[in-house]
Amino acid sequence: MTVTPTTASVAVGSTTTLAASVTPSNATESAVSWSSSDTTIATVDSSTGVVTGVAAGSATITASAGGVTATSAVTVTAA
């Protein structure tokens, strides 16, 4: 599994979208779930990968599918 981009920047109150690629393409558990290491900095929609900047700082966004994970480092900047 990979997440693109592997690093991202978003302003407070703005959004950016991450994408996950599950390999192999015929994986039996390909549904991706998203989570944030710090929801006070950045939130992520658990099903779409849309990240919203909440406060300035950094958070790691993790994509999970079938027990496999991949991450993206997100930096939130002041609006």
C-alpha positions as CSV (number, residue, x, y, z in Angstrom):
1,M,0.0,0.0,0.0
2,T,1.1,3.5,-0.7
3,V,-0.3,7.0,0.1
4,T,0.2,9.9,-2.2
5,P,1.4,12.5,-1.6
6,T,3.7,11.2,1.1
7,T,4.0,14.8,2.5
8,A,1.4,17.5,2.2
9,S,0.7,21.0,3.4
10,V,-2.7,22.6,4.1
11,A,-3.8,25.8,5.6
12,V,-6.1,26.0,8.7
13,G,-9.7,25.7,7.5
14,S,-8.7,24.3,4.1
15,T,-8.7,20.8,2.7
16,T,-6.4,18.5,0.7
17,T,-7.1,15.0,-0.6
18,L,-4.8,12.0,-0.1
19,A,-5.0,8.9,-2.2
20,A,-4.2,5.3,-1.2
21,S,-3.2,2.6,-3.6
22,V,-3.7,-1.0,-2.4
23,T,-1.6,-3.7,-4.0
24,P,-2.0,-6.2,-5.4
25,S,-5.0,-4.9,-7.3
26,N,-6.9,-8.1,-6.5
27,A,-6.4,-7.9,-2.7
28,T,-9.3,-9.4,-0.8
29,E,-9.4,-6.5,1.7
30,S,-9.0,-3.4,-0.3
31,A,-11.3,-1.0,1.6
32,V,-9.2,1.9,2.9
33,S,-9.8,3.5,6.3
34,W,-8.1,6.8,7.2
35,S,-7.0,8.2,10.6
36,S,-5.1,11.1,12.0
37,S,-2.4,11.0,14.7
38,D,-3.6,14.3,16.1
39,T,-7.1,15.5,15.4
40,T,-6.4,18.8,17.1
41,I,-4.1,19.6,14.2
42,A,-5.7,17.8,11.2
43,T,-8.8,15.7,10.7
44,V,-9.3,13.2,7.9
45,D,-12.5,11.7,6.6
46,S,-12.2,8.0,7.4
47,S,-13.6,6.9,4.0
48,T,-12.4,9.6,1.5
49,G,-9.0,10.7,2.7
50,V,-9.9,14.4,2.7
51,V,-7.7,16.2,5.2
52,T,-8.9,19.4,6.9
53,G,-6.4,21.7,8.7
54,V,-7.6,22.5,12.2
55,A,-4.6,24.3,13.8
56,A,-1.0,25.0,12.9
57,G,1.3,22.0,13.4
58,S,2.0,18.5,12.1
59,A,0.1,15.3,12.0
60,T,0.6,11.9,10.5
61,I,-2.3,10.6,8.4
62,T,-2.5,6.8,8.2
63,A,-4.3,4.7,5.6
64,S,-5.2,1.1,6.6
65,A,-6.5,-1.8,4.6
66,G,-6.3,-5.5,5.4
67,G,-3.8,-5.0,8.2
68,V,-1.4,-3.0,6.0
69,T,-0.8,0.7,6.6
70,A,0.9,3.6,4.9
71,T,1.3,7.2,6.0
72,S,1.5,10.8,4.9
73,A,3.1,13.6,6.9
74,V,0.8,16.6,6.9
75,T,1.8,20.1,7.9
76,V,-0.9,22.6,8.7
77,T,-0.1,26.2,8.3
78,A,-1.8,29.3,9.7
79,A,-4.5,30.7,7.4
